[in-house]
Amino acid sequence: MTNVALTGLARDLAQRAAEGRPVRIGVVGCGEMGTDIVTQVAQMQGIEVAAIVARRPHQAHDAVRIAQREADSAVEVQTDSAISALIESGKTAIVPDADLLMNNGLIDVIVDATGKPVAGAEIGLKVIEHGKHLVMMNVEADVTVGAYLKQMADKMGVVYTVGAGDEPSSCMELIEFVTAMGHTVVAAGKGKNNPLNHDATPDDYREEAIRRNMNPRMLVEFVDGSKTMVEMTAIANATGLVPDLPGMHGPAATLEQLPKVLCPVEDGGILSRKGVVDYSVGKGVAPGVFVIAEMAHPRLRERMNDLKLGEGPYFTFFRPYHLTSLEVPLSCARAVMYGKADMVPLQKPVAEVCAVAKRDLAPGERLDAIGEYTYRSWAMSVGDARAANAVPCGLLEGGTVTAPIAKGELITYANAAPQPDSPLVALRRKQDEMVAALG
């Protein structure tokens, strides 16, 4: 319970609590992310986790226990009437299938916390088609078919939003701040949190993952750079900023060095243009996000210098933290109460998450998932991806190698084929048709 006078969203949530009509969330997936949401919501007023979809019910029970709620406050059920009865009594329903949440009239918003692009896209579309708001924590799904999901949400009159707390939406806060002041964004991005190892596999990081209470695949997605590629592409497709080159630069620039490194070549930096997404592996940047903005007016440069923010004309705006899943309930509340999204993709993507091989791959081999053994993500501009005939990374899981691929080589339609009956492939086809119709 807070100890200050409430304003803004906190005040409005308190009002809903007083009126007995909390924002009710359905959470799909109860691993690390889902557990964090359950725990965070338990600290808040005017908002509740009404239902949890969990393939392993014990994980949902564990989440409730970790949140320090009473053991009997979450109950496993399998019918809509039982779900409603539990919600109305202030308890949480644990269900085996996301479809059980779609038609329940008491649930306002659904969070996808599965972390798998195929599942996220399928669930996301169903949520929207059933007229519910969708908070997408599954950035892998967003960069693959987010533009299509956003269009469908608009048609249905519901909110589609990338969840607050992850680096993309945290960075968007800075981008909105800087652009509202009328300044040019030179670069936007993040500090990479885990030491970069392009060859990482789950076998290498299993012990560390167990120690950190993480899924090994998810940890490897961070370590091998895949997550960074996905996150920077999400920012690109929400803003029009682009990777300066395939894979981006990823300099070892410290926080102090960022405005001198992530600026145009003619000004002593490494960029071929202004308006890019990138990341740094330098000291002092992770776990934060940043925007490098140009402030050319001499009066503004004088004031920024007086405020000890540098000499310019390029200045770093920095948010030193992102709270991942802990901020997601705020997205849920804003979607339901204000009809507001924290971050949405543009109609026409400008960047693509592609993939390069982690090892030599032979024809006939099956491609596994992001964060596993066969490939890692690789961010490219849409123009570069199309010119290379690159397969979107989100479509690769379950696909097949059709021609030899050397380690480090780009995976394209000439050397690999996505799984033809994948629902994600079908949705991506619809998005491509939608984008083509825009001209």
Buried (B, 14 or more C-beta within 10 A) or exposed (E): EEEEEEEEBBEBBBBBBEEEEBBBBBBBBBBBBBBBBBBBBBEBBBBBBBBBBBEEBEBBBBBBBEBEBEEEBBBBBEEBEBBBBBBEEEBBBBBBEBEBBBEBEBBBBBBBBBBBBBBBBBBBBBBBBBEBBBBBBBBBBBBBBBBBBBBBBBEBEBBBBBBBBBBBBBBBBBBBBBBEEEBBBBBBBBBBBBEBBEEBBBEBBEEBBEEEEBBBBBBBBBBBBBBBBBBBBBBBBBBBBBBBBBBBBBBEBBBEBBBBBBBBEEBEBBBEEBBBBBBBBBEBBBBBBBBBBBBEEEEBBEEBEEEEBBEBBBBBBBBEEBBBBBBBBBBBBBBBBEEEBBBBBBBBBBBBBBBBBBBEBEEEBEBBBBBBBBBBBBBBBBEBBEEBEBBBBBBBBBBBBBEEBEEEBBBBEBBBBBBEEBBBBEBBEBBBEBBEEEE
